Amino acid sequence: MEYFTYIDSPFNIREDIKIAHRNYWKALAAPGSWWTGEQRISIAQEVRNATACGFCEERKKALSPYAVTGEHEHSTAELLSTEAIDAIHRVVTDQDRITQAYIDSNEQHGLSPEAYVELVGVVVTVFSIDEFHRGLGLKAELLPEPTEGVCSKYRPKQAARGIGFVPMIPADGATGAEADLWPAGISANVLRALSLVPNAFREWYQVSKAQYLSLEGMGNFVKQDDRAINRMQMELVAGRVSAINECFY
Amino acid sequence: MLRVSATTTETNIDLQMINGDKTAAAEQTGVEYGLELMKFAESLATRNNSDLARDRQTLLDVAGEKVLVDAAGVAANFQRMVRIADSTGIPVDNMNAKVSQLVREELDLNRFGSAQNTLSAAKVPVPEV
C-alpha cells in the first residue's frame, strides 16, 4: 500500500513532504533499536489515543501532574507497559512538566533511558505528521503494518550523561558510525537530545528537513527558493507554536 | 530566529507577535500575512479545531495554498521540536548570547516552567512562580 498519496487533499502537497512522510512510515514499521515494529506502531497508535484522552485533559488542568489519579484511555496494553503508555501520553499532552525524577522513576520500573528516547522519537515524529494533516484539515494517515525482525539494541559508545535528562552524544561526538548526525563542530542541544538512539534523531530530522528546513537551510535567514514563505514568516509560526507550548528552548 | 531574520532583511518587527499580539502581527509591521499566520499557528497549537478551520480558510483566502501548506509544515515541525526539548530537558545552547538574552527578556520567557531546565543548568536563580 502506498501511504501519503494526498489524493484526497484539496491542496497540492510538496513532493519532498510526501516522500519524507512515506519514508518515515517505512521506518516506523520496522524494528528499531529498542522496540519491535509492532511496538513502534503501538506507540504511534497511543499518540492518537493521547490526543483524545480524558485523563490527560484532567491532568493537564491540575496544578501538579501527580495531583490526579486515573487511567489513560489506551488500546495498547498488550504490547506496551503502563510506564510506556504514560510516557507517550505525557510527551503528547503535558510535556513541559516532564522531569528528571519522572524519567528516573520510569527507569526503576523498567523503561530504560534508551527505550524512552526511542519512544520519544516515535511519539514526536508521528505527532508532527498527524499535526500537519490536522493543520490542513486532512484525515490522519492509516498506520502501517509492522515489519518482522529484532531490535538492534544499538547504543553509541560516546553517549554520556551531561545536560538534560538522558545520556546524549557530545557535540564533538558525531564520529564513526555517528559521523552523519551533524557536521563537525555544528550541533545544538536539540539535535543531541535523542542521539542516545541515533536512528531516532535521523528519522525525525528527515521529516524536519521537509516540514521546516535542513541544517544547511537554517543558515539562510531570508528565504529558501523552494518555500512559499520567507524565514520571518516561518519563524513567526514557529515562535507562536512554541510560545503556546510554553517552550523556553 | 525571527529577530535574526528581521535584522538580516532590515525589517522592523514587533516581537510581541510571538506572544499573540494582533497589532504586532499585522502586516504593516513587516511580516507579510503576519496576522493570518499567527492566528493559524495559534489555533493549531491550542488544538481548537473550530478556530483552526476558520483560520485555515482565512490564511488560504489571503495567501493561497502554497503558503498554507508551508505554514502547516512549520507549525507541525514545532509541535515536535518543543516536545523533544521538554521531554529530554535540554537547556538553551548559549544562554549568554546577547540577542537571545534580549529576546528572552522582551518576551518574558522565564515565566515558562521549562525555563528551569536551562536556568538550573546555568546556575541562574529560578524565578518563583
Interface residues (C-beta under 8 A of the other chain):
Chain A: P10 F11 N12 I13 R14 I17 T51 R90 V91 V92 Q95 D96 R97 I98 T99 Q100 V117 V120 V123 V124 T125 F127 S128 I129 E131 F132 R134 G135 L136 G137 I163 G164 F165 V166 M168 A188 N189 V190 R192 A193 L194 W204 V207 S208 A210 Q211 Y212 F221 V222 R227 A228 I229 N230 R231 M232 Q233 M234 E235 L236 V237 A238 G239 R240 V241 S242 A243 I244 N245 E246 C247 F248 Y249
Chain B: M1 L2 V4 S5 A6 T8 T9 T11 I13 M17 I18 N19 G20 A25 G30 V31 E32 Y33 G34 L37 M38 F40 A41 E42 L44 A45 T46 R47 N49 L52 A53 R56 G64 E65 K66 V67 L68 V69 D70 A71 A72 G73 V74 A75 A76 N77 F78 Q79 R80 M81 V82 R83 I84 A85 D86 S87 T88 G89 I90 P91 V92 D93 L107 L109 N110 F112 G113 S114 A115 N117 T118 A121
